[in-house]
Every structure is written in structure tokens, then in C-alpha cells.
Amino acid sequence: MGLFDWARGKSNEKLRAGRRAREQIMSAAHAKAIAAAQSETIHDDWAYIDSPLELPPAHIGSFDETFKRVLPVETLPHERNLRRYIERTFEHKKGGVIGIEFGGPASRLFAGFTPGFFKKSLGVSIRDYRKEEVRQSDAKRHHAVITGNMLWEETEERVDEWLGGEKVDVGFQRLLDGFEFIPIEPYTLGAWIQRRYRQLSDVGLLVLQVPLTMQPFLKPWSEAIQAKCGDRIQFQFVEGTNDRSTFETGALRIQKMKGAPEELPPLDARTIRNITEISRK
């Protein structure tokens, strides 16, 4: 069983279950991803935007405004900042930090960090639509882009090849409209999150967008992790109201601490089943 035994649809859809429903979800998303990868048109929507780490420009939502809400409660809310938190957390590895964004080219994301902080960085995107000057700038910063759906096995193999046996320190996922290219199916998503966790370094960090239909599972999952791992895994989330809004979507931070297990503890099957049944009514 995957970490999450549910499927994610649009914000107003109920959870779907059953083998046939899963197959339909996977088939539809796969077809959209293939079409997007082959399209010659660059769409001006959230599925294709190379978002920055921080603002400006104000008309494009930053990663900071999405994920600063799940940073540790050690400063006042208005003082929280994603870049400062990450650079402080991995200060001991400055110049050797490895980062990946799943679901975007990540050029502007990683360019927003202090120069020289990352050893190398990667964007995993359905399309590589960077202009030549951006490609050249990325190459100087040791930033690469791999094209493909982040759930395809061949994409995973290319990510593993790029890592070359090294671990990921910081992982990002904020798909927004890009969820249309992902088969939002429980077993697939659970396996994907578990794979991301296994790739993390000893104190590795994941920040992930949380779709609305996923939110009922966060509190019991948090409690399950706390019961089994205590303070060896930090699991902090905020619920959202709009999957397409950078500051209103749900967000989650998963961070390994000293002695963290190799696998993320899953929710028990009964809890998953009960929540799924309630959500489908």
C-alpha cells in the first residue's frame, strides 16, 4: 500500500477508489503529459511558469510565499523566509548542497539562492522551454533540466543518473496547474513520495504542495509519524483553500533529523479506508 490510499481530483471532487477509477486517472493524465511534451506551443499558465524563489515580480507567485508557512515556528510569521531557512539549515554544506525541483525548470528558483550555495541543482519539467541566455546562465551555476513527467520511470532513471549516487538535500514540488499531467492515484503518489524521501540526505528537506483532497489525511499521518519517530522527522503542514493559488494552497514540510528512519511510516489501512469513505459521501 502507498502512503496515501486516495486519489486527488479537482478541488470540488470527491475521492475516487477502485481499480477501474485508478486506471482511468492514470490513462488520462498520461495522455495529457504526452501531448504537452510534444506540443510546440508554450502556454502562459501555471503549468509552465518558471517561478522565482522570492518576489519580485509580484505577478508571479514565489516559492517563498507558498512554503514559508510551514517553516519551524521559531520566529514571528512575518520574519520567516524560505531562502534564509534553507541556507541556515545547510550552512555546514555550503558549496556542496544538492537541490531538485520536480514539476518545473527551476532556473529562477535556484538562481534566487546565494551564489555558490548549491553544488548542483536540477529541474524536472514536462518541457524545457528556456531561452538560450537562460541555458547559458544555468550552466554556469551547474543547473540542469531534465524533461519528462516526474512519475515516468525513464525520468526517474535520468534523475538517478544525474545524482550519480549522491543524496538530495532540498527537494521542491509545487505543481499548481501542472497536476493535470500527473496521475493523481494513491499507489502511484505514495510510491513517488517515498522515493523522494529515500533520496534525501541525513538532514534532507522536502517541501510539497498539498492538494485539497489530500488534506484530511495530513493530521492522522502526522500523528502516526510522531508516534513512531518522535522528533526524528519534522512534519509540518498548513491546509489550503485553493489548489491554484501560491499562497492559498496546502503545503507540507518533511524534514529528516538525526536518526530518521530510511522509510516514511505509512498510515494504517483502517484509518485510510475510513477517511476515504467519509470523503466520498
C-alpha positions, 0 to 999 in steps of 0.5 A: 500500500502507498502512503496515501490510499486516495486519489486527488481530483479537482478541488470540488471532487470527491475521492475516487477508489477502485481499480477501474477509477485508478486506471482511468486517472492514470490513462488520462493524465498520461495522455495529457503529459504526452501531448504537452511534451510534444506540443510546440506551443508554450502556454502562459499558465501555471503549468509552465511558469518558471517561478522565482524563489522570492518576489519580485515580480509580484505577478508571479507567485514565489516559492517563498510565499507558498512554503514559508508557512510551514517553516519551524515556528521559531520566529514571528510569521512575518520574519520567516523566509524560505531562502534564509531557512534553507541556507541556515539549515545547510550552512555546514554544506555550503558549496556542496548542497544538492537541490531538485525541483520536480514539476518545473525548470527551476532556473529562477528558483535556484538562481534566487539562492546565494551564489555558490550555495548549491553544488548542483541543482536540477529541474524536472519539467514536462518541457524545457522551454528556456531561452538560450541566455537562460541555458547559458546562465544555468550552466554556469551555476551547474543547473540542469533540466531534465524533461519528462513527467516526474512519475515516468520511470525513464525520468526517474532513471535520468534523475538517478543518473544525474545524482550519480549516487549522491543524496538530495538535500532540498527537494521542491514540488509545487505543481499548481496547474501542472497536476493535470499531467500527473496521475493523481492515484494513491499507489502511484503518489505514495510510491513517488513520495517515498522515493523522494524521501529515500533520496534525501540526505541525513538532514534532507528537506522536502517541501510539497504542495498539498492538494485539497483532497489530500488534506484530511489525511495530513493530521492522522499521518502526522500523528502516526509519524510522531508516534513512531519517530518522535522528533526524528522527522519534522512534519509540518503542514498548513491546509489550503483553500485553493489548489491554484493559488501560491499562497492559498494552497496546502503545503507540507514540510518533511524534514529528516533529523538525526536518526530518521528512519530510511522509510516514511511510516505509512498510515494504517489501512483502517484509518485510510479506508475510513477517511476515504469513505467519509470523503466520498459521501 
